[in-house]
Amino acid sequence: MTFALFVQSAIVGVSLGSIYILMALGLTLMFGMMHIINFAHGAVYMLGAFVIYYIFFQGGAPYFAAFVASMILLGVFGYLVERSIYRPIKGGIEPTLVALLALTTFLQAAGYPVFGQLDKHVPPVFPGTRNILGVGISVERLMIIPVAAALVIALYLFINKTRLGAAMRAIEQDKEAAALQGVNVHVVNGLAFAIGFALAAASGALMAPIFKLDPMMGEQPLLKAFIIIILGGLGSVPGAILGGLMLGLIDSIVATALGAEPAFLLSFVFIIMLLLFRPTGLFGYAS
Amino acid sequence: MKQRAPLAVVALFAVAALVVAGPGRSAAADVIKFGISTPLSGPAAPWGIPHKQATELIFEEINNQGGLEVGGKKYRLEVVAYDHKYVIAEGVATVNRLIAKDGVKYISILGGAVAKANEEAINESGALGLTLAYAEGLVSPKNPLTFQCFPAPPETTTFWKWIKEQHPKIKRVASIAPNDDTGWWSVKVETAFVQKLGYEVVAKEFFERSMTDFNPILLRMLAQKPDAISVMASPAGSVGLIVKQARELGFKGRFVALHQIDSSVVAGIAGRENTEGMWVHGYVQTPLPDKLKSWQQRYTKRFGEWNATSIDFTNPAFAFVAAVRKAQSLEPKKIGEAMRTVEFDNLWGKAHFGGKDYYGVGQQIIYPMPFSEVRDGVATLLLQLTPPHN
């Protein structure tokens, strides 16, 4: 592998990493808040992309209006899922996991009759490529970096600088104590579901013009997001950022040097090694 | 105190179970049950759904004309289809179910890995297998009742001879294919063929079917400076992403897709301009033969959405009906014997089963294979080639 190729693959790795970060954000938020792994994250990502397809591409609305609509619609859906599934189950971790898995299966299976059999596409929103150190990167991929950064900053500010964010942190630390202090746990949980789903939708909405759309399109991002949040530390936003970047770089540099399969294996070897020395991940902590 | 499951969760499970469950059929007199094991959900569903629908449409049209006459008696044709999700274990289970529970004697299987895993079940049960699959050794004397129903790499790669004659500047070829039996065999056959023609194969890459970001492996591939990239055996959606991302990384050469692929799906994802000059097997938009125009209209009317993949997936039904008519028997062995000699019409012209000189057995479908070039985003028919192993 030449130095030029290494640099090119590192650039591709950063672009890949920013996509991964975006995918992992909503997942890590929901785990941090409620200690549940949202198996429906991939399916919501898929729905977020299809909202763009129908509102932007088919409906002719401006892309950013469709993007916001996607986040709002899926955010409301997340709130309804909390009301109709999570809350009646009383927050039980295992039943919630199974229920979210069932929701995913249902949404994916219903996707083919609803959205059609053929892969769908959304035309580029930011056409063209930019040459960075000899490697062509599409503008739409580059746009992910500022959008991911904006979402990370917004999430950070919301969690750390607002009353609702403080309530979320309080629930994360001790649900009963937070309730005794007057925090409405149901409302805040509903909000966490809404934000988690809206972030998954944002991720899908951003990826829609870059990749293809099909009902199973959320499976691979879900797997990557799981790897990232385990790598970064469950529930940690900085962990998701670092984990996403590391995985993006491994996927790109190793795949360029050795091929896709070794890169896939190496990402798991890397995680196992890391977890042996740091079982809580890079930024995680023992509860 | 007993806790009751919330109604919403119970309802969700019930609906999910209904959606994913395979269809059950009741037995009826004077019915020929034709089994289909194909991916009806998951990433390969865009192949499996037209496989089922194409067969259903052909059978419905025959049923509407009174049914299929065998030995002076009219039979209604019925499809019994199960979803294998392109998962080998599911594929084995669905075929076993078709044979043991449904009593089906004629089974069409889609997917190389699934068809290979069912070789023994088909052979032991004496069922007739009509495959839509790329897999090494599938068409061979050890599978006496397995008939391959669309052109496979040993047939379609013959198009490289035309490329060699018409585009002599292309010298370096790279291949990218799915990381499974189908992809491995396709690349193996194509590599051997193009090397014999004097091409230099500079890269061979395999990807998981769920992959969407091809940038890293394309970067590795493009470092070898290929003149053409073959995407043999890759689904249309993946090809769209490969073409789009390779162009973004600066690839200026040709794409070659010598398998059943809908280039309009590729162009939709990759952009019209990026697919310009791409060579495709099995998909033509212009000039569209009348037979295909009619099929497109009937298919769209019946199912609401056109799927060009259905074109080649009509072959198992056409072949089966022709062989039963010739055999005038419902015994799989007799139908198989008729299959080896029957000539029938498919959507591209006259078809028969041959290929004995290559496979050792004449059980590979042979018909004038269409090849197109994408011009202004439209797959334009270049020529039809007879497979080399007639």
Contacts between the chains, C-beta under 8 A, distances in Angstrom:
chain1	res1	chain2	res2	distance
A	2	B	223	7.8
A	5	B	219	7.1
A	5	B	223	5.6
A	8	B	219	5.9
A	9	B	216	6.5
A	9	B	219	5.7
A	12	B	215	4.7
A	12	B	216	6.1
A	12	B	219	6.0
A	13	B	216	7.8
A	15	B	215	7.5
A	16	B	213	6.1
A	16	B	215	6.8
A	16	B	216	7.5
A	19	B	213	7.3
A	84	B	6	7.6
A	84	B	8	4.2
A	85	B	6	7.1
A	85	B	8	5.9
A	85	B	9	6.0
A	85	B	12	7.4
A	88	B	6	3.3
A	88	B	8	6.6
A	88	B	9	7.1
A	89	B	6	6.4
A	89	B	9	6.9
A	95	B	9	7.6
A	99	B	9	5.1
A	99	B	12	6.9
A	102	B	9	7.5
A	102	B	12	5.2
A	102	B	13	5.3
A	102	B	16	5.0
A	103	B	12	6.2
A	103	B	16	7.9
A	105	B	16	4.8
A	105	B	19	7.9
A	105	B	20	6.3
A	106	B	12	6.1
A	106	B	15	6.0
A	106	B	16	4.1
A	106	B	19	6.3
A	108	B	41	7.3
A	109	B	16	6.8
A	109	B	19	4.1
A	109	B	20	5.0
A	109	B	41	5.7
A	110	B	19	6.0
A	112	B	40	7.9
A	112	B	41	6.6
A	112	B	45	5.5
A	112	B	49	6.9
A	116	B	305	5.5
A	117	B	45	6.3
A	117	B	46	4.9
A	117	B	49	4.6
A	117	B	50	7.0
A	117	B	305	6.7
A	117	B	307	5.9
A	118	B	46	5.6
A	118	B	236	7.8
A	118	B	262	7.4
A	118	B	265	5.7
A	118	B	305	7.2
A	118	B	307	6.3
A	119	B	46	6.6
A	119	B	236	6.6
A	119	B	237	3.6
A	119	B	240	7.0
A	119	B	265	5.8
A	119	B	268	7.8
A	119	B	269	6.6
A	120	B	268	7.7
A	121	B	240	7.0
A	121	B	268	4.4
A	121	B	269	4.4
A	123	B	271	7.9
A	124	B	271	7.3
A	129	B	248	5.1
A	135	B	219	7.4
A	135	B	249	6.9
A	136	B	248	5.2
A	136	B	249	5.2
A	136	B	250	4.9
A	137	B	248	7.2
A	138	B	248	4.7
A	211	B	212	4.5
A	211	B	213	7.6
A	211	B	241	6.3
A	212	B	212	7.1
A	212	B	237	4.6
A	212	B	240	5.9
A	212	B	241	6.1
A	212	B	269	4.9
A	214	B	43	7.0
A	214	B	46	7.6
A	214	B	237	6.5
A	216	B	42	5.9
A	216	B	43	5.0
A	216	B	210	7.4
A	217	B	212	7.2
A	219	B	210	5.8
A	220	B	210	4.7
A	220	B	211	7.0
A	220	B	212	6.1
A	251	B	213	7.9
A	251	B	216	6.0
A	252	B	215	6.9
A	252	B	216	4.5
A	252	B	219	7.6
A	253	B	216	7.9
A	254	B	216	8.0
A	255	B	216	3.4
A	255	B	217	5.6
A	255	B	220	6.8
A	256	B	216	5.1
A	256	B	217	7.6
A	256	B	219	4.9
A	256	B	220	4.6
A	256	B	223	7.9
A	257	B	220	7.5
A	259	B	205	6.7
A	259	B	206	7.9
A	259	B	217	6.9
A	259	B	220	7.0
A	260	B	179	7.7
A	260	B	205	7.0
A	260	B	206	7.2
A	260	B	207	5.7
A	260	B	208	7.3
A	260	B	211	7.1
A	260	B	216	6.9
A	260	B	217	5.0
A	261	B	179	6.9
A	261	B	206	7.2
A	263	B	216	6.8
A	264	B	208	7.5
